[in-house]
Amino acid sequence: MAETNDIQQDLKKGQFKSLLVENIKYKTLLTKKYQDKKPYSPKDNRKIMAFIPGKIVKIYVTINQKVKAGDKLLTLEAMKMMNNILAPLDGTIQQITVKEGDKVTKDKMLIEFR
């Protein structure tokens, strides 16, 4: 019975949040981790992001250069492995945010297409 009173008090305080799952609405307590979670955003293929922390070894493209899908853009060294980053689509290089020798963190933008 005490648990029911605690739940009713939490409801009055507004700590419970509505959560919609498969068109069913639930009242629940959300953890801080869940509340601080970054909202989902679809992947933008026009922005090349570092998929792992590492070091930029070589950049093969320049700004305003036209590239085709599959062209080599740069080499990222991570855990003693050389990872060639390839163009996911045809386009023109709009921006290069790194230079050779830079150390990058995961999810850092490396190259942006136009």
TALIN-V699948 format. One record per residue. N is the residue number from 1. SS is DSSP state (alpha for helix, beta for strand, coil for the rest). Layout:
n=(N;N)
ss=(SS;SS)
//
This chain:
n=(1;2;3;4;5;6;7;8;9;10;11;12;13;14;15;16;17;18;19;20;21;22;23;24;25;26;27;28;29;30;31;32;33;34;35;36;37;38;39;40;41;42;43;44;45;46;47;48;49;50;51;52;53;54;55;56;57;58;59;60;61;62;63;64;65;66;67;68;69;70;71;72;73;74;75;76;77;78;79;80;81;82;83;84;85;86;87;88;89;90;91;92;93;94;95;96;97;98;99;100;101;102;103;104;105;106;107;108;109;110;111;112;113;114)
ss=(coil;alpha;alpha;alpha;alpha;alpha;alpha;alpha;alpha;alpha;alpha;alpha;alpha;coil;coil;coil;beta;beta;beta;beta;beta;coil;coil;beta;beta;beta;beta;beta;coil;coil;coil;alpha;alpha;alpha;alpha;coil;coil;coil;coil;coil;coil;coil;coil;coil;coil;coil;beta;beta;beta;coil;coil;coil;coil;beta;beta;beta;beta;beta;beta;coil;coil;coil;coil;coil;coil;beta;beta;coil;coil;coil;coil;beta;beta;beta;beta;beta;beta;beta;coil;coil;beta;beta;beta;beta;beta;beta;coil;coil;coil;coil;beta;beta;beta;beta;beta;beta;coil;coil;coil;coil;coil;coil;beta;beta;coil;coil;coil;coil;beta;beta;beta;beta;beta;coil)
//
